[in-house]
Every structure is written in structure tokens, then in C-alpha cells.
Amino acid sequence: MQHRNIREAIFTLHKKGNGLRTIARALKISRNTVKRVLVSGSVEVPSVVRTESAEPHEERIRALFVLCKGNLVRVHEELAAAGVDSGRSRRSGRGSTTSSRVRRCSTTPPRTT
């Protein structure tokens, strides 16, 4: 969201009769932003409240972080393998899916041949 001073400028320019495009160009913001601010009808910046999706899994994430020696990609792979949805894409690299051979921090020891 835009800062309060930008929101005030939008309302000031709008009251002077400027159109959305003119306001957007003058403030170097998108027309959609100008529209959203005007529709809101308030110069107050709305607060954003987000729930923390990882909170229920904090203990598990911390343990995996240590087990995976700080490699967050590995932590994510282990969580995904366990069915925990982190909200991130399950793809990595150049559009390829993660292969099982790159998992090095599995809780089970690797097979020896």
C-alpha cells in the first residue's frame, strides 16, 4: 500500500479536477493504485493483517534447520515431502521439479550398497 503522503496527494489532485491518468503520471504510480485509493475514500493507510502459516510447524522447522545445516531449500523439501504446505512453489531451479536425490538431510540414513 502507498504511504499516507501519496494518498493525500491523490485526493488533493483529484479535488483539483485531475483525472486518474494525470494523477498516476504525476505521482509515478499506477492508475489502479489511484483508483483503489479513491475508492477507499480515506487517506489512512490500511493495515495488513497476515496469519503466519508456519507457526504451527515452528518446532519441526527449527529441528529441520539444524538437521539440514541451515539449508532452507532442504528444509522446504523435507516439509513438502511430509505434506506441509508452505505456500511456496514446489518447483526449483530452471523449471524442473526437485528430485529425490538432492535430499541430503533426510531423517533416515542413506542406503549403502
N, C-alpha and C positions, 0 to 999 in steps of 0.2 A: 504494500500500500504506500501511497505517497505521503510525504511529510505534511504537517499542518500548514506550513507557509505556502506550499504549492497548491494545496486545496483552497486556501484563502485567495490566492491569485486567480485560480479558476473561477471562483464565484465573483470576484471583482471584475474580471474581464467579461464574464457573462452578463453581469448587470449593466456594463457599458455598451452592450449590444453586439459583442463579438460572437462569431459562430464557433462551433466545435473545432473546425479545421484551423481557424485562425488562432484559437487558444492553444491548440495542440502544437502548432508550429512555433508559436511564441515561447512556449514553456519547454519545447523539445520533449514532449511526451506523446503517447498515442491518443488517437481520438477516442478509443474505447475507454481509456483511463478518464478522459474528460467526461465522457457520458456517465460512467459509473459514479464519479464524484458528484455530478449534478443530480443524478437520480437519487443518490443517498440523501441529498438536501442538508448535509452537515459538514462543517469544516473540521469536526473532530475526526481524528484518525481511528478507524475501528480496530479494536483489539482482536488479535487472532489467538484462539484457544485450540491447541492441538493436544490430543491424547498421545501418550508415549506408548507405542505398541510393543516396545522391547522390555518394558518394565516387568511384566510377569516372568520374563525369562532372564532377568539380570544375573542371578546366581549362576545359571548354566552358561551364559555368555562369558562371565568372568573366568569360570573354570576352563572353558574352551580357549579363551585368550591366552591363558598361561600354558595350556597343553599345546597350542599351536604356535607358541613362541612369539606372540604378538602379531601374527599374520592374520589380518582381518578378513582377507579373501577366504582363507581356510576356515575361519570361524563361521563365515556366512555359508560356506559349502556344507559344513557339518550341521548347521541349523537347518538348512534346506533339506538335507538327507533325512533329518529327524522329523520333517514335516512342519517345521516352524516357519510361518510366513513372515519375512522381514520387511515386505513392501518393496524390496528391490528386485530388479530383474534377475532372472535365473541364468542369464546368458553372460558370458565373459569374453574378453578378447575381441577378436575380429569377427564377431557374429557367430562364433562356434559355441556349442554348449560345453559346459565343463565336463571333463572326462573323469572317470573314477580313478585313473592312475595318478592324478595330481593330488589326491587327498593324502597328505602325509601326517596328519595329526589325528587319525582315527583312534578311537579308544581301544580298538582291538589290534593286537600286534600283527605285523605283516606276515604273510606265509613265506616260509623258507623252503626252497626246493633242493 
